[in-house]
Amino acid sequence: MKQLCQSAGVKPEKATPSCLRGLYERTQQELQENISIILLQYYEKLLEADDVTAAWEGRDL
Protein backbone atom coordinates (compact mmCIF):
# COMPACT_ATOMS: atom_id res chain seq x y z
CA MET A 1 0.00 0.00 0.00
CA LYS A 2 2.87 2.37 0.78
CA GLN A 3 4.33 1.77 -2.67
CA LEU A 4 0.98 2.52 -4.29
CA CYS A 5 0.68 5.74 -2.26
CA GLN A 6 4.12 6.86 -3.39
CA SER A 7 3.33 6.24 -7.08
CA ALA A 8 0.00 8.05 -6.75
CA GLY A 9 1.48 10.95 -4.79
CA VAL A 10 -0.83 10.35 -1.84
CA LYS A 11 0.22 10.65 1.77
CA PRO A 12 0.43 7.16 3.35
CA GLU A 13 -1.80 8.21 6.26
CA LYS A 14 -4.62 8.78 3.75
CA ALA A 15 -4.55 5.10 2.74
CA THR A 16 -6.59 3.81 5.64
CA PRO A 17 -9.61 1.57 5.10
CA SER A 18 -12.00 4.31 6.25
CA CYS A 19 -10.45 6.87 3.86
CA LEU A 20 -10.60 4.40 0.99
CA ARG A 21 -14.22 3.57 1.81
CA GLY A 22 -15.08 7.26 1.87
CA LEU A 23 -13.37 7.78 -1.47
CA TYR A 24 -15.27 4.84 -2.92
CA GLU A 25 -18.61 6.14 -1.61
CA ARG A 26 -18.01 9.68 -2.90
CA THR A 27 -16.94 8.34 -6.29
CA GLN A 28 -20.04 6.15 -6.52
CA GLN A 29 -22.28 9.06 -5.56
CA GLU A 30 -20.69 11.33 -8.19
CA LEU A 31 -21.09 8.64 -10.84
CA GLN A 32 -24.76 8.15 -9.95
CA GLU A 33 -25.37 11.91 -10.13
CA ASN A 34 -23.64 12.11 -13.52
CA ILE A 35 -25.64 9.16 -14.84
CA SER A 36 -28.86 10.77 -13.61
CA ILE A 37 -28.02 14.02 -15.40
CA ILE A 38 -27.18 12.19 -18.63
CA LEU A 39 -30.41 10.17 -18.45
CA LEU A 40 -32.44 13.33 -17.87
CA GLN A 41 -30.78 15.05 -20.83
CA TYR A 42 -31.46 12.01 -23.02
CA TYR A 43 -35.10 11.90 -21.92
CA GLU A 44 -35.55 15.60 -22.70
CA LYS A 45 -34.03 15.12 -26.18
CA LEU A 46 -36.31 12.13 -26.74
CA LEU A 47 -39.36 14.24 -25.80
CA GLU A 48 -38.20 17.01 -28.14
CA ALA A 49 -37.82 14.49 -30.97
CA ASP A 50 -41.33 13.17 -30.27
CA ASP A 51 -42.70 16.73 -30.38
CA VAL A 52 -41.02 17.36 -33.73
CA THR A 53 -42.27 14.05 -35.12
CA ALA A 54 -45.82 14.71 -33.91
CA ALA A 55 -45.78 18.19 -35.43
CA TRP A 56 -44.67 16.86 -38.81
CA GLU A 57 -47.27 14.09 -38.75
CA GLY A 58 -49.98 16.63 -37.88
CA ARG A 59 -49.17 18.74 -40.96
CA ASP A 60 -50.11 15.96 -43.36
CA LEU A 61 -53.67 15.88 -42.09
mmJSON file of the N, C-alpha and C atoms, coordinates in Angstrom:
{"data_MODEL":{"atom_site":{
"group_PDB":["ATOM","ATOM","ATOM","ATOM","ATOM","ATOM","ATOM","ATOM","ATOM","ATOM","ATOM","ATOM","ATOM","ATOM","ATOM","ATOM","ATOM","ATOM","ATOM","ATOM","ATOM","ATOM","ATOM","ATOM","ATOM","ATOM","ATOM","ATOM","ATOM","ATOM","ATOM","ATOM","ATOM","ATOM","ATOM","ATOM","ATOM","ATOM","ATOM","ATOM","ATOM","ATOM","ATOM","ATOM","ATOM","ATOM","ATOM","ATOM","ATOM","ATOM","ATOM","ATOM","ATOM","ATOM","ATOM","ATOM","ATOM","ATOM","ATOM","ATOM","ATOM","ATOM","ATOM","ATOM","ATOM","ATOM","ATOM","ATOM","ATOM","ATOM","ATOM","ATOM","ATOM","ATOM","ATOM","ATOM","ATOM","ATOM","ATOM","ATOM","ATOM","ATOM","ATOM","ATOM","ATOM","ATOM","ATOM","ATOM","ATOM","ATOM","ATOM","ATOM","ATOM","ATOM","ATOM","ATOM","ATOM","ATOM","ATOM","ATOM","ATOM","ATOM","ATOM","ATOM","ATOM","ATOM","ATOM","ATOM","ATOM","ATOM","ATOM","ATOM","ATOM","ATOM","ATOM","ATOM","ATOM","ATOM","ATOM","ATOM","ATOM","ATOM","ATOM","ATOM","ATOM","ATOM","ATOM","ATOM","ATOM","ATOM","ATOM","ATOM","ATOM","ATOM","ATOM","ATOM","ATOM","ATOM","ATOM","ATOM","ATOM","ATOM","ATOM","ATOM","ATOM","ATOM","ATOM","ATOM","ATOM","ATOM","ATOM","ATOM","ATOM","ATOM","ATOM","ATOM","ATOM","ATOM","ATOM","ATOM","ATOM","ATOM","ATOM","ATOM","ATOM","ATOM","ATOM","ATOM","ATOM","ATOM","ATOM","ATOM","ATOM","ATOM","ATOM","ATOM","ATOM","ATOM","ATOM","ATOM","ATOM","ATOM","ATOM"],
"id":[1,2,3,4,5,6,7,8,9,10,11,12,13,14,15,16,17,18,19,20,21,22,23,24,25,26,27,28,29,30,31,32,33,34,35,36,37,38,39,40,41,42,43,44,45,46,47,48,49,50,51,52,53,54,55,56,57,58,59,60,61,62,63,64,65,66,67,68,69,70,71,72,73,74,75,76,77,78,79,80,81,82,83,84,85,86,87,88,89,90,91,92,93,94,95,96,97,98,99,100,101,102,103,104,105,106,107,108,109,110,111,112,113,114,115,116,117,118,119,120,121,122,123,124,125,126,127,128,129,130,131,132,133,134,135,136,137,138,139,140,141,142,143,144,145,146,147,148,149,150,151,152,153,154,155,156,157,158,159,160,161,162,163,164,165,166,167,168,169,170,171,172,173,174,175,176,177,178,179,180,181,182,183],
"type_symbol":["N","C","C","N","C","C","N","C","C","N","C","C","N","C","C","N","C","C","N","C","C","N","C","C","N","C","C","N","C","C","N","C","C","N","C","C","N","C","C","N","C","C","N","C","C","N","C","C","N","C","C","N","C","C","N","C","C","N","C","C","N","C","C","N","C","C","N","C","C","N","C","C","N","C","C","N","C","C","N","C","C","N","C","C","N","C","C","N","C","C","N","C","C","N","C","C","N","C","C","N","C","C","N","C","C","N","C","C","N","C","C","N","C","C","N","C","C","N","C","C","N","C","C","N","C","C","N","C","C","N","C","C","N","C","C","N","C","C","N","C","C","N","C","C","N","C","C","N","C","C","N","C","C","N","C","C","N","C","C","N","C","C","N","C","C","N","C","C","N","C","C","N","C","C","N","C","C","N","C","C","N","C","C"],
"label_atom_id":["N","CA","C","N","CA","C","N","CA","C","N","CA","C","N","CA","C","N","CA","C","N","CA","C","N","CA","C","N","CA","C","N","CA","C","N","CA","C","N","CA","C","N","CA","C","N","CA","C","N","CA","C","N","CA","C","N","CA","C","N","CA","C","N","CA","C","N","CA","C","N","CA","C","N","CA","C","N","CA","C","N","CA","C","N","CA","C","N","CA","C","N","CA","C","N","CA","C","N","CA","C","N","CA","C","N","CA","C","N","CA","C","N","CA","C","N","CA","C","N","CA","C","N","CA","C","N","CA","C","N","CA","C","N","CA","C","N","CA","C","N","CA","C","N","CA","C","N","CA","C","N","CA","C","N","CA","C","N","CA","C","N","CA","C","N","CA","C","N","CA","C","N","CA","C","N","CA","C","N","CA","C","N","CA","C","N","CA","C","N","CA","C","N","CA","C","N","CA","C","N","CA","C","N","CA","C","N","CA","C","N","CA","C"],
"label_alt_id":[null,null,null,null,null,null,null,null,null,null,null,null,null,null,null,null,null,null,null,null,null,null,null,null,null,null,null,null,null,null,null,null,null,null,null,null,null,null,null,null,null,null,null,null,null,null,null,null,null,null,null,null,null,null,null,null,null,null,null,null,null,null,null,null,null,null,null,null,null,null,null,null,null,null,null,null,null,null,null,null,null,null,null,null,null,null,null,null,null,null,null,null,null,null,null,null,null,null,null,null,null,null,null,null,null,null,null,null,null,null,null,null,null,null,null,null,null,null,null,null,null,null,null,null,null,null,null,null,null,null,null,null,null,null,null,null,null,null,null,null,null,null,null,null,null,null,null,null,null,null,null,null,null,null,null,null,null,null,null,null,null,null,null,null,null,null,null,null,null,null,null,null,null,null,null,null,null,null,null,null,null,null,null],
"label_comp_id":["MET","MET","MET","LYS","LYS","LYS","GLN","GLN","GLN","LEU","LEU","LEU","CYS","CYS","CYS","GLN","GLN","GLN","SER","SER","SER","ALA","ALA","ALA","GLY","GLY","GLY","VAL","VAL","VAL","LYS","LYS","LYS","PRO","PRO","PRO","GLU","GLU","GLU","LYS","LYS","LYS","ALA","ALA","ALA","THR","THR","THR","PRO","PRO","PRO","SER","SER","SER","CYS","CYS","CYS","LEU","LEU","LEU","ARG","ARG","ARG","GLY","GLY","GLY","LEU","LEU","LEU","TYR","TYR","TYR","GLU","GLU","GLU","ARG","ARG","ARG","THR","THR","THR","GLN","GLN","GLN","GLN","GLN","GLN","GLU","GLU","GLU","LEU","LEU","LEU","GLN","GLN","GLN","GLU","GLU","GLU","ASN","ASN","ASN","ILE","ILE","ILE","SER","SER","SER","ILE","ILE","ILE","ILE","ILE","ILE","LEU","LEU","LEU","LEU","LEU","LEU","GLN","GLN","GLN","TYR","TYR","TYR","TYR","TYR","TYR","GLU","GLU","GLU","LYS","LYS","LYS","LEU","LEU","LEU","LEU","LEU","LEU","GLU","GLU","GLU","ALA","ALA","ALA","ASP","ASP","ASP","ASP","ASP","ASP","VAL","VAL","VAL","THR","THR","THR","ALA","ALA","ALA","ALA","ALA","ALA","TRP","TRP","TRP","GLU","GLU","GLU","GLY","GLY","GLY","ARG","ARG","ARG","ASP","ASP","ASP","LEU","LEU","LEU"],
"label_asym_id":["A","A","A","A","A","A","A","A","A","A","A","A","A","A","A","A","A","A","A","A","A","A","A","A","A","A","A","A","A","A","A","A","A","A","A","A","A","A","A","A","A","A","A","A","A","A","A","A","A","A","A","A","A","A","A","A","A","A","A","A","A","A","A","A","A","A","A","A","A","A","A","A","A","A","A","A","A","A","A","A","A","A","A","A","A","A","A","A","A","A","A","A","A","A","A","A","A","A","A","A","A","A","A","A","A","A","A","A","A","A","A","A","A","A","A","A","A","A","A","A","A","A","A","A","A","A","A","A","A","A","A","A","A","A","A","A","A","A","A","A","A","A","A","A","A","A","A","A","A","A","A","A","A","A","A","A","A","A","A","A","A","A","A","A","A","A","A","A","A","A","A","A","A","A","A","A","A","A","A","A","A","A","A"],
"label_entity_id":["1","1","1","1","1","1","1","1","1","1","1","1","1","1","1","1","1","1","1","1","1","1","1","1","1","1","1","1","1","1","1","1","1","1","1","1","1","1","1","1","1","1","1","1","1","1","1","1","1","1","1","1","1","1","1","1","1","1","1","1","1","1","1","1","1","1","1","1","1","1","1","1","1","1","1","1","1","1","1","1","1","1","1","1","1","1","1","1","1","1","1","1","1","1","1","1","1","1","1","1","1","1","1","1","1","1","1","1","1","1","1","1","1","1","1","1","1","1","1","1","1","1","1","1","1","1","1","1","1","1","1","1","1","1","1","1","1","1","1","1","1","1","1","1","1","1","1","1","1","1","1","1","1","1","1","1","1","1","1","1","1","1","1","1","1","1","1","1","1","1","1","1","1","1","1","1","1","1","1","1","1","1","1"],
"label_seq_id":[1,1,1,2,2,2,3,3,3,4,4,4,5,5,5,6,6,6,7,7,7,8,8,8,9,9,9,10,10,10,11,11,11,12,12,12,13,13,13,14,14,14,15,15,15,16,16,16,17,17,17,18,18,18,19,19,19,20,20,20,21,21,21,22,22,22,23,23,23,24,24,24,25,25,25,26,26,26,27,27,27,28,28,28,29,29,29,30,30,30,31,31,31,32,32,32,33,33,33,34,34,34,35,35,35,36,36,36,37,37,37,38,38,38,39,39,39,40,40,40,41,41,41,42,42,42,43,43,43,44,44,44,45,45,45,46,46,46,47,47,47,48,48,48,49,49,49,50,50,50,51,51,51,52,52,52,53,53,53,54,54,54,55,55,55,56,56,56,57,57,57,58,58,58,59,59,59,60,60,60,61,61,61],
"pdbx_PDB_ins_code":[null,null,null,null,null,null,null,null,null,null,null,null,null,null,null,null,null,null,null,null,null,null,null,null,null,null,null,null,null,null,null,null,null,null,null,null,null,null,null,null,null,null,null,null,null,null,null,null,null,null,null,null,null,null,null,null,null,null,null,null,null,null,null,null,null,null,null,null,null,null,null,null,null,null,null,null,null,null,null,null,null,null,null,null,null,null,null,null,null,null,null,null,null,null,null,null,null,null,null,null,null,null,null,null,null,null,null,null,null,null,null,null,null,null,null,null,null,null,null,null,null,null,null,null,null,null,null,null,null,null,null,null,null,null,null,null,null,null,null,null,null,null,null,null,null,null,null,null,null,null,null,null,null,null,null,null,null,null,null,null,null,null,null,null,null,null,null,null,null,null,null,null,null,null,null,null,null,null,null,null,null,null,null],
"Cartn_x":[0.827,0.0,0.868,1.975,2.874,3.439,3.78,4.326,3.286,2.051,0.978,0.766,0.825,0.676,1.781,2.998,4.118,3.922,3.524,3.332,2.182,1.158,0.001,0.191,1.244,1.482,0.522,0.107,-0.834,-0.085,-0.411,0.215,-0.195,0.743,0.426,-0.655,-0.761,-1.795,-3.206,-3.305,-4.617,-5.076,-4.229,-4.554,-5.101,-5.961,-6.593,-7.886,-8.357,-9.606,-10.78,-10.874,-11.996,-11.865,-10.645,-10.451,-10.763,-10.324,-10.595,-12.092,-12.774,-14.219,-14.932,-14.494,-15.081,-14.859,-13.657,-13.365,-14.255,-14.414,-15.27,-16.715,-17.223,-18.613,-18.828,-17.887,-18.009,-17.945,-17.06,-16.94,-18.223,-18.787,-20.036,-21.173,-21.235,-22.279,-22.142,-20.916,-20.693,-21.074,-20.727,-21.092,-22.604,-23.298,-24.759,-25.377,-24.854,-25.367,-25.135,-23.939,-23.642,-24.539,-24.767,-25.641,-27.063,-27.523,-28.862,-29.001,-27.983,-28.015,-28.048,-27.226,-27.185,-28.521,-29.112,-30.41,-31.491,-31.469,-32.44,-32.281,-31.033,-30.783,-31.27,-31.018,-31.461,-32.982,-33.64,-35.099,-35.68,-35.076,-35.552,-35.377,-34.255,-34.033,-35.03,-35.339,-36.314,-37.693,-38.082,-39.357,-39.387,-38.275,-38.201,-38.361,-37.72,-37.825,-39.254,-39.923,-41.328,-42.206,-41.936,-42.702,-42.518,-41.295,-41.021,-41.718,-41.628,-42.27,-43.773,-44.368,-45.821,-46.239,-45.442,-45.779,-45.731,-44.764,-44.672,-45.816,-46.17,-47.274,-48.589,-48.746,-49.975,-50.164,-49.091,-49.168,-49.78,-49.593,-50.108,-51.611,-52.208,-53.665,-54.34],
"Cartn_y":[-1.189,0.0,1.248,1.213,2.367,2.657,1.602,1.769,2.4,1.973,2.523,4.007,4.343,5.744,6.61,6.097,6.864,7.108,6.058,6.238,7.181,7.196,8.053,9.451,9.641,10.949,11.252,10.21,10.348,10.083,10.857,10.645,9.27,8.511,7.155,7.139,8.199,8.215,8.332,8.691,8.778,7.422,6.417,5.099,4.153,4.666,3.81,3.239,2.139,1.57,2.555,3.362,4.308,5.394,5.871,6.872,6.277,5.057,4.397,4.154,3.779,3.568,4.875,5.95,7.262,7.693,7.46,7.783,6.977,5.706,4.842,5.351,5.678,6.139,7.464,8.393,9.682,9.483,8.61,8.339,7.726,6.773,6.149,7.173,8.051,9.064,10.022,10.439,11.327,10.645,9.374,8.637,8.536,8.242,8.148,9.492,10.578,11.906,12.204,11.872,12.108,11.274,10.031,9.163,9.713,10.199,10.774,11.992,12.833,14.017,13.613,12.651,12.187,11.574,10.773,10.172,11.234,12.248,13.333,14.088,14.366,15.05,14.198,12.91,12.011,11.989,11.922,11.897,13.181,14.327,15.596,15.651,15.155,15.12,14.184,13.079,12.134,12.785,13.529,14.239,15.297,16.008,17.013,16.349,15.208,14.492,14.032,13.574,13.172,14.357,15.517,16.725,17.098,17.032,17.357,16.363,15.089,14.051,14.234,14.513,14.711,15.935,16.979,18.19,17.919,17.171,16.855,15.949,14.992,14.09,14.848,15.854,16.634,17.511,17.879,18.745,18.02,16.72,15.965,15.839,16.038,15.88,17.054],
"Cartn_z":[0.0,0.0,0.0,0.738,0.778,-0.609,-1.334,-2.674,-3.611,-3.484,-4.293,-3.965,-2.685,-2.262,-2.843,-2.835,-3.385,-4.882,-5.63,-7.077,-7.373,-6.516,-6.748,-6.177,-5.399,-4.794,-3.66,-2.958,-1.843,-0.544,0.466,1.772,2.306,2.844,3.346,4.429,5.214,6.255,5.676,4.404,3.747,3.206,3.295,2.737,3.798,4.635,5.644,5.064,5.619,5.102,5.137,6.179,6.248,5.185,4.917,3.862,2.497,2.263,0.99,0.807,1.874,1.806,1.496,2.139,1.875,0.441,-0.072,-1.467,-2.402,-2.106,-2.918,-2.911,-1.731,-1.613,-2.336,-2.209,-2.902,-4.418,-4.857,-6.291,-6.826,-6.102,-6.523,-6.583,-5.601,-5.563,-6.752,-7.049,-8.185,-9.498,-9.626,-10.836,-10.983,-9.9,-9.95,-10.332,-9.786,-10.126,-11.602,-12.106,-13.52,-14.423,-14.055,-14.841,-14.838,-13.693,-13.606,-14.513,-14.542,-15.396,-16.867,-17.235,-18.627,-19.024,-18.144,-18.453,-18.604,-17.769,-17.867,-19.185,-19.566,-20.833,-22.004,-21.951,-23.016,-23.103,-21.961,-21.915,-22.51,-22.169,-22.704,-24.228,-24.729,-26.184,-26.852,-26.199,-26.737,-26.819,-25.79,-25.804,-26.903,-27.081,-28.142,-29.511,-29.694,-30.968,-31.197,-30.147,-30.27,-30.645,-30.044,-30.377,-31.847,-32.333,-33.732,-34.645,-34.303,-35.117,-35.134,-33.999,-33.914,-34.719,-34.68,-35.429,-36.93,-37.381,-38.809,-39.24,-38.406,-38.753,-38.793,-37.927,-37.879,-39.105,-39.786,-40.958,-42.155,-42.218,-43.356,-43.336,-42.191,-42.09,-42.603],
"occupancy":[1.0,1.0,1.0,1.0,1.0,1.0,1.0,1.0,1.0,1.0,1.0,1.0,1.0,1.0,1.0,1.0,1.0,1.0,1.0,1.0,1.0,1.0,1.0,1.0,1.0,1.0,1.0,1.0,1.0,1.0,1.0,1.0,1.0,1.0,1.0,1.0,1.0,1.0,1.0,1.0,1.0,1.0,1.0,1.0,1.0,1.0,1.0,1.0,1.0,1.0,1.0,1.0,1.0,1.0,1.0,1.0,1.0,1.0,1.0,1.0,1.0,1.0,1.0,1.0,1.0,1.0,1.0,1.0,1.0,1.0,1.0,1.0,1.0,1.0,1.0,1.0,1.0,1.0,1.0,1.0,1.0,1.0,1.0,1.0,1.0,1.0,1.0,1.0,1.0,1.0,1.0,1.0,1.0,1.0,1.0,1.0,1.0,1.0,1.0,1.0,1.0,1.0,1.0,1.0,1.0,1.0,1.0,1.0,1.0,1.0,1.0,1.0,1.0,1.0,1.0,1.0,1.0,1.0,1.0,1.0,1.0,1.0,1.0,1.0,1.0,1.0,1.0,1.0,1.0,1.0,1.0,1.0,1.0,1.0,1.0,1.0,1.0,1.0,1.0,1.0,1.0,1.0,1.0,1.0,1.0,1.0,1.0,1.0,1.0,1.0,1.0,1.0,1.0,1.0,1.0,1.0,1.0,1.0,1.0,1.0,1.0,1.0,1.0,1.0,1.0,1.0,1.0,1.0,1.0,1.0,1.0,1.0,1.0,1.0,1.0,1.0,1.0,1.0,1.0,1.0,1.0,1.0,1.0],
"B_iso_or_equiv":[0.0,0.0,0.0,0.0,0.0,0.0,0.0,0.0,0.0,0.0,0.0,0.0,0.0,0.0,0.0,0.0,0.0,0.0,0.0,0.0,0.0,0.0,0.0,0.0,0.0,0.0,0.0,0.0,0.0,0.0,0.0,0.0,0.0,0.0,0.0,0.0,0.0,0.0,0.0,0.0,0.0,0.0,0.0,0.0,0.0,0.0,0.0,0.0,0.0,0.0,0.0,0.0,0.0,0.0,0.0,0.0,0.0,0.0,0.0,0.0,0.0,0.0,0.0,0.0,0.0,0.0,0.0,0.0,0.0,0.0,0.0,0.0,0.0,0.0,0.0,0.0,0.0,0.0,0.0,0.0,0.0,0.0,0.0,0.0,0.0,0.0,0.0,0.0,0.0,0.0,0.0,0.0,0.0,0.0,0.0,0.0,0.0,0.0,0.0,0.0,0.0,0.0,0.0,0.0,0.0,0.0,0.0,0.0,0.0,0.0,0.0,0.0,0.0,0.0,0.0,0.0,0.0,0.0,0.0,0.0,0.0,0.0,0.0,0.0,0.0,0.0,0.0,0.0,0.0,0.0,0.0,0.0,0.0,0.0,0.0,0.0,0.0,0.0,0.0,0.0,0.0,0.0,0.0,0.0,0.0,0.0,0.0,0.0,0.0,0.0,0.0,0.0,0.0,0.0,0.0,0.0,0.0,0.0,0.0,0.0,0.0,0.0,0.0,0.0,0.0,0.0,0.0,0.0,0.0,0.0,0.0,0.0,0.0,0.0,0.0,0.0,0.0,0.0,0.0,0.0,0.0,0.0,0.0],
"pdbx_formal_charge":[null,null,null,null,null,null,null,null,null,null,null,null,null,null,null,null,null,null,null,null,null,null,null,null,null,null,null,null,null,null,null,null,null,null,null,null,null,null,null,null,null,null,null,null,null,null,null,null,null,null,null,null,null,null,null,null,null,null,null,null,null,null,null,null,null,null,null,null,null,null,null,null,null,null,null,null,null,null,null,null,null,null,null,null,null,null,null,null,null,null,null,null,null,null,null,null,null,null,null,null,null,null,null,null,null,null,null,null,null,null,null,null,null,null,null,null,null,null,null,null,null,null,null,null,null,null,null,null,null,null,null,null,null,null,null,null,null,null,null,null,null,null,null,null,null,null,null,null,null,null,null,null,null,null,null,null,null,null,null,null,null,null,null,null,null,null,null,null,null,null,null,null,null,null,null,null,null,null,null,null,null,null,null],
"auth_seq_id":[1,1,1,2,2,2,3,3,3,4,4,4,5,5,5,6,6,6,7,7,7,8,8,8,9,9,9,10,10,10,11,11,11,12,12,12,13,13,13,14,14,14,15,15,15,16,16,16,17,17,17,18,18,18,19,19,19,20,20,20,21,21,21,22,22,22,23,23,23,24,24,24,25,25,25,26,26,26,27,27,27,28,28,28,29,29,29,30,30,30,31,31,31,32,32,32,33,33,33,34,34,34,35,35,35,36,36,36,37,37,37,38,38,38,39,39,39,40,40,40,41,41,41,42,42,42,43,43,43,44,44,44,45,45,45,46,46,46,47,47,47,48,48,48,49,49,49,50,50,50,51,51,51,52,52,52,53,53,53,54,54,54,55,55,55,56,56,56,57,57,57,58,58,58,59,59,59,60,60,60,61,61,61],
"auth_comp_id":["MET","MET","MET","LYS","LYS","LYS","GLN","GLN","GLN","LEU","LEU","LEU","CYS","CYS","CYS","GLN","GLN","GLN","SER","SER","SER","ALA","ALA","ALA","GLY","GLY","GLY","VAL","VAL","VAL","LYS","LYS","LYS","PRO","PRO","PRO","GLU","GLU","GLU","LYS","LYS","LYS","ALA","ALA","ALA","THR","THR","THR","PRO","PRO","PRO","SER","SER","SER","CYS","CYS","CYS","LEU","LEU","LEU","ARG","ARG","ARG","GLY","GLY","GLY","LEU","LEU","LEU","TYR","TYR","TYR","GLU","GLU","GLU","ARG","ARG","ARG","THR","THR","THR","GLN","GLN","GLN","GLN","GLN","GLN","GLU","GLU","GLU","LEU","LEU","LEU","GLN","GLN","GLN","GLU","GLU","GLU","ASN","ASN","ASN","ILE","ILE","ILE","SER","SER","SER","ILE","ILE","ILE","ILE","ILE","ILE","LEU","LEU","LEU","LEU","LEU","LEU","GLN","GLN","GLN","TYR","TYR","TYR","TYR","TYR","TYR","GLU","GLU","GLU","LYS","LYS","LYS","LEU","LEU","LEU","LEU","LEU","LEU","GLU","GLU","GLU","ALA","ALA","ALA","ASP","ASP","ASP","ASP","ASP","ASP","VAL","VAL","VAL","THR","THR","THR","ALA","ALA","ALA","ALA","ALA","ALA","TRP","TRP","TRP","GLU","GLU","GLU","GLY","GLY","GLY","ARG","ARG","ARG","ASP","ASP","ASP","LEU","LEU","LEU"],
"auth_asym_id":["A","A","A","A","A","A","A","A","A","A","A","A","A","A","A","A","A","A","A","A","A","A","A","A","A","A","A","A","A","A","A","A","A","A","A","A","A","A","A","A","A","A","A","A","A","A","A","A","A","A","A","A","A","A","A","A","A","A","A","A","A","A","A","A","A","A","A","A","A","A","A","A","A","A","A","A","A","A","A","A","A","A","A","A","A","A","A","A","A","A","A","A","A","A","A","A","A","A","A","A","A","A","A","A","A","A","A","A","A","A","A","A","A","A","A","A","A","A","A","A","A","A","A","A","A","A","A","A","A","A","A","A","A","A","A","A","A","A","A","A","A","A","A","A","A","A","A","A","A","A","A","A","A","A","A","A","A","A","A","A","A","A","A","A","A","A","A","A","A","A","A","A","A","A","A","A","A","A","A","A","A","A","A"],
"auth_atom_id":["N","CA","C","N","CA","C","N","CA","C","N","CA","C","N","CA","C","N","CA","C","N","CA","C","N","CA","C","N","CA","C","N","CA","C","N","CA","C","N","CA","C","N","CA","C","N","CA","C","N","CA","C","N","CA","C","N","CA","C","N","CA","C","N","CA","C","N","CA","C","N","CA","C","N","CA","C","N","CA","C","N","CA","C","N","CA","C","N","CA","C","N","CA","C","N","CA","C","N","CA","C","N","CA","C","N","CA","C","N","CA","C","N","CA","C","N","CA","C","N","CA","C","N","CA","C","N","CA","C","N","CA","C","N","CA","C","N","CA","C","N","CA","C","N","CA","C","N","CA","C","N","CA","C","N","CA","C","N","CA","C","N","CA","C","N","CA","C","N","CA","C","N","CA","C","N","CA","C","N","CA","C","N","CA","C","N","CA","C","N","CA","C","N","CA","C","N","CA","C","N","CA","C","N","CA","C","N","CA","C","N","CA","C"],
"pdbx_PDB_model_num":[1,1,1,1,1,1,1,1,1,1,1,1,1,1,1,1,1,1,1,1,1,1,1,1,1,1,1,1,1,1,1,1,1,1,1,1,1,1,1,1,1,1,1,1,1,1,1,1,1,1,1,1,1,1,1,1,1,1,1,1,1,1,1,1,1,1,1,1,1,1,1,1,1,1,1,1,1,1,1,1,1,1,1,1,1,1,1,1,1,1,1,1,1,1,1,1,1,1,1,1,1,1,1,1,1,1,1,1,1,1,1,1,1,1,1,1,1,1,1,1,1,1,1,1,1,1,1,1,1,1,1,1,1,1,1,1,1,1,1,1,1,1,1,1,1,1,1,1,1,1,1,1,1,1,1,1,1,1,1,1,1,1,1,1,1,1,1,1,1,1,1,1,1,1,1,1,1,1,1,1,1,1,1]
}}}
